């Protein structure tokens, strides 16, 4: 992403990490790259990704390579980010394994072409640390299984998402998330966010379609 307000047209890139998970080796690589390119801005975003900003456009490809990643698209139409909390393994409040489900979701939904950027949030309990009710697809864990929410938005026109189903296993949650995103992709207008799509279509019709009631 190019910052055109700067006279030097500096760039920002968002290389990850996935679900905010890092290793010492990754952090050491990032630190070395930042020093090498004299990066003036390094920021953890609200989507649990790393924003690297202030470098020249020419340096972007080299930075991606140094991080061991293919050069990313500037405005991807599809899964923008998957947030996940520490979950049952690392949090005393956790009910289910949010990190495991987040990884499964990424593999399942990343190939789906969507009308606009789409955000997912996976919370291991009802505290909803990853703000599942204001994500395009949100999941949160209870003792009886996952609750799936669709059509939330935390932007300029916020919207609380609709509960589509409860008591889901990991596999059921992944399959329903795929069904929701596939139905959304098929019926949405160009660049229509899921919140506006749900307002137009209605939760009852959408639930019938994805649950095949």
C-alpha positions as CSV (number, residue, x, y, z in Angstrom):
1,X,0.0,0.0,0.0
2,X,1.5,3.3,-1.1
3,X,1.1,6.4,1.1
4,X,0.5,9.0,-1.6
5,X,0.3,11.9,1.0
6,X,4.1,11.6,1.6
7,X,6.4,13.4,-0.8
8,X,8.5,10.3,-1.0
9,X,5.5,8.0,-1.6
10,X,6.5,5.7,1.2
11,X,5.0,2.2,1.4
12,X,3.3,0.1,4.0
13,X,3.2,-3.7,3.8
14,X,1.3,-6.2,6.0
15,X,3.2,-9.5,5.9
16,X,1.5,-11.3,8.8
17,X,2.0,-13.1,11.1
18,X,-1.0,-15.4,11.0
19,X,-3.3,-15.0,14.0
20,X,-0.6,-12.9,15.7
21,X,1.6,-15.9,16.4
22,X,5.3,-15.3,16.3
23,X,8.5,-17.1,17.0
24,X,11.9,-15.8,18.2
25,X,13.3,-16.5,14.8
26,X,10.6,-14.5,13.1
27,X,11.2,-11.6,15.4
28,X,14.9,-11.7,14.9
29,X,14.4,-11.7,11.1
30,X,12.1,-8.7,11.4
31,X,14.5,-6.8,13.6
32,X,17.4,-7.4,11.2
33,X,15.2,-6.3,8.2
34,X,14.1,-3.2,10.0
35,X,17.6,-2.2,10.8
36,X,18.9,-2.9,7.3
37,X,16.2,-0.8,5.5
38,X,16.0,1.8,8.3
39,X,12.2,1.2,8.6
40,X,10.7,4.2,10.6
41,X,7.4,2.5,11.4
42,X,6.7,-0.9,12.8
43,X,3.2,-1.5,14.3
44,X,1.0,-4.4,15.4
45,X,-2.4,-3.8,13.8
46,X,-5.8,-4.5,15.3
47,X,-6.0,-7.5,13.0
48,X,-3.0,-9.1,14.7
49,X,-0.7,-8.4,11.8
50,X,2.5,-6.5,11.5
51,X,2.6,-3.2,9.6
52,X,6.0,-2.3,8.1
53,X,5.9,1.3,6.9
54,X,8.0,4.1,5.6
55,X,10.2,2.3,3.1
56,X,10.5,3.0,-0.6
57,X,8.3,1.1,-3.2
58,X,11.5,-0.4,-4.6
59,X,12.3,-2.0,-1.2
60,X,9.0,-3.7,-0.8
61,X,9.8,-6.8,-2.9
62,X,13.1,-7.2,-1.2
63,X,11.4,-7.0,2.3
64,X,8.9,-9.7,1.3
65,X,11.7,-11.9,0.1
66,X,13.8,-11.4,3.3
67,X,10.7,-12.5,5.3
68,X,10.5,-15.6,3.2
69,X,7.1,-14.7,1.8
70,X,5.6,-14.1,-1.7
71,X,4.9,-10.5,-2.5
72,X,1.4,-9.7,-1.2
73,X,-1.5,-8.1,-3.1
74,X,-2.2,-4.5,-2.4
75,X,-6.0,-4.8,-2.1
76,X,-6.9,-8.5,-1.8
77,X,-10.6,-9.5,-2.5
78,X,-11.0,-12.2,-0.1
79,X,-9.9,-13.2,3.4
80,X,-8.3,-10.1,4.8
81,X,-7.4,-11.4,8.2
82,X,-8.2,-14.1,10.8
83,X,-7.9,-13.1,14.4
84,X,-7.7,-15.7,17.1
85,X,-7.3,-15.5,20.8
86,X,-5.0,-17.8,22.9
87,X,-7.9,-20.2,23.4
88,X,-8.3,-23.1,25.8
89,X,-4.6,-24.0,25.7
90,X,-3.3,-20.7,27.0
91,X,-6.2,-18.9,28.7
92,X,-8.0,-19.9,31.9
93,X,-11.3,-18.7,30.4
94,X,-11.0,-20.6,27.2
95,X,-13.6,-23.2,26.3
96,X,-12.4,-24.3,22.9
97,X,-9.2,-24.2,20.8
98,X,-9.4,-21.0,18.8
99,X,-5.9,-21.2,17.4
100,X,-6.6,-24.7,16.0
101,X,-9.9,-23.6,14.5
102,X,-8.3,-20.4,13.0
103,X,-5.8,-22.5,11.2
104,X,-8.4,-24.8,9.8
105,X,-10.5,-21.8,8.7
106,X,-7.6,-20.3,6.9
107,X,-7.1,-23.4,4.7
108,X,-10.8,-23.7,4.0
109,X,-11.8,-20.1,3.2
110,X,-8.6,-18.5,1.8
111,X,-9.3,-19.8,-1.8
112,X,-12.8,-18.3,-1.9
113,X,-13.0,-15.1,-4.1
114,X,-15.1,-12.5,-2.2
115,X,-16.6,-9.2,-3.2
116,X,-14.3,-7.2,-0.9
117,X,-12.0,-7.7,2.0
118,X,-13.4,-10.0,4.7
119,X,-12.4,-10.4,8.3
120,X,-12.8,-13.4,10.6
121,X,-12.6,-13.5,14.4
122,X,-12.3,-16.7,16.5
123,X,-12.7,-16.4,20.2
124,X,-12.3,-19.3,22.5
125,X,-15.0,-18.3,24.9
126,X,-18.0,-16.0,25.2
127,X,-15.9,-13.1,26.4
128,X,-15.2,-12.6,22.6
129,X,-11.8,-11.1,22.9
130,X,-11.5,-11.2,19.1
131,X,-14.8,-9.3,18.7
132,X,-16.6,-12.1,16.8
133,X,-19.9,-10.2,16.7
134,X,-18.3,-7.4,14.7
135,X,-16.5,-9.5,12.1
136,X,-17.8,-10.7,8.7
137,X,-17.5,-14.2,10.1
138,X,-17.2,-14.6,13.9
139,X,-17.0,-17.7,16.0
140,X,-16.8,-18.1,19.8
141,X,-16.6,-21.2,21.9
142,X,-18.9,-22.6,24.5
143,X,-18.8,-25.9,26.4
144,X,-21.3,-27.4,23.9
145,X,-19.4,-26.1,20.8
146,X,-18.9,-23.2,18.5
147,X,-21.4,-20.4,17.8
148,X,-21.1,-18.9,14.3
149,X,-22.0,-15.3,13.7
150,X,-22.2,-13.7,10.2
151,X,-22.5,-10.1,8.9
152,X,-20.8,-8.1,11.6
153,X,-18.9,-4.9,11.0
154,X,-16.9,-2.6,13.3
155,X,-16.3,0.2,10.7
156,X,-17.9,3.5,10.1
157,X,-21.4,1.9,10.0
158,X,-21.1,-0.7,12.8
159,X,-23.3,-3.8,12.8
160,X,-23.7,-6.7,15.3
161,X,-23.6,-9.9,13.3
162,X,-26.4,-12.5,13.3
163,X,-26.1,-15.9,15.1
164,X,-26.4,-18.5,12.4
165,X,-25.9,-21.7,14.4
166,X,-24.7,-22.9,17.8
167,X,-23.2,-26.1,19.2
168,X,-20.9,-26.7,16.2
169,X,-17.9,-29.0,16.1
170,X,-14.7,-27.8,14.5
171,X,-15.6,-29.5,11.2
172,X,-19.1,-28.2,11.3
173,X,-17.9,-24.7,12.0
174,X,-15.5,-24.7,9.1
175,X,-18.1,-26.1,6.7
176,X,-20.7,-23.6,7.8
177,X,-18.2,-20.7,7.5
178,X,-17.5,-21.9,3.9
179,X,-21.2,-22.1,3.1
180,X,-21.8,-18.6,4.5
181,X,-18.9,-17.0,2.5
182,X,-19.9,-18.9,-0.7
183,X,-23.5,-17.7,-0.4
184,X,-22.3,-14.2,0.3
185,X,-19.9,-14.3,-2.7
186,X,-22.7,-15.5,-5.0
187,X,-25.3,-12.9,-3.9
188,X,-23.4,-9.8,-3.0
189,X,-23.1,-6.7,-5.1
190,X,-19.6,-5.6,-6.1
191,X,-17.6,-4.4,-3.1
192,X,-20.7,-4.9,-0.8
193,X,-19.6,-5.8,2.7
194,X,-21.3,-8.7,4.5
195,X,-23.0,-6.3,6.9
196,X,-24.8,-4.4,4.1
197,X,-25.5,-7.7,2.3
198,X,-27.2,-9.1,5.4
199,X,-29.3,-5.9,5.8
200,X,-30.5,-6.3,2.2
201,X,-31.1,-10.0,2.2
202,X,-32.3,-10.6,5.7
203,X,-31.1,-13.1,8.3
204,X,-34.0,-15.6,7.8
205,X,-33.5,-16.0,4.1
206,X,-29.7,-16.3,4.6
207,X,-30.0,-18.8,7.4
208,X,-32.4,-21.0,5.3
209,X,-29.9,-20.9,2.4
210,X,-26.8,-21.8,4.3
211,X,-28.5,-24.3,6.7
212,X,-30.7,-25.7,3.9
213,X,-33.7,-25.6,6.1
